[in-house]
């Protein structure tokens, strides 16, 4: 997922940091210390498409994500 984020947001994101959690099973995504996704709250892991949309909505709302923006029919 880190590579997807860096590729998709090459002009907006300079780095992705992975930080081990104190509690096993923790999976949280933060942007500038703001929680974007939390596995415990959602009860699941995010899909790459969903994560890219959440990140885009925070850092570059006008950015077109191509196929990641298309709704399933």
C-alpha positions, -999 to 999 in steps of 0.1 A, spaced: 0 0 0 29 24 7 41 21 -29 6 27 -42 4 59 -21 38 71 -32 30 64 -68 -4 79 -69 5 110 -49 41 115 -61 37 153 -61 18 155 -28 35 129 -6 72 130 1 73 99 24 53 71 40 64 60 75 56 26 89 56 26 127 52 -6 147 23 -5 171 25 -13 208 -8 -33 206 -7 -63 182 -32 -61 154 -33 -23 153 -36 -8 118 -41 29 117 -35 54 89 -27 90 98 -20 121 78 -2 148 98 -13 132 130 -50 131 119 -66 97 119 -78 87 84 -85 50 89 -85 27 119 -89 -11 115 -104 -15 150 -131 11 145 -140 -1 110 -136 -38 118 -115 -45 87 -85 -35 67 -90 -8 39 -91 -17 3 -63 1 -17 -90 20 -37 -107 32 -5 -74 43 11 -64 63 -19 -97 80 -19 -95 89 18 -60 102 13 -70 122 -18 -99 137 0 -75 150 27 -45 162 7 -57 169 -28 -95 169 -32 -95 179 -69 -72 151 -79 -86 125 -103 -77 90 -93 -87 74 -126 -100 39 -122 -100 43 -84 -127 69 -87 -151 48 -107 -180 33 -88 -187 -4 -90 -218 -12 -112 
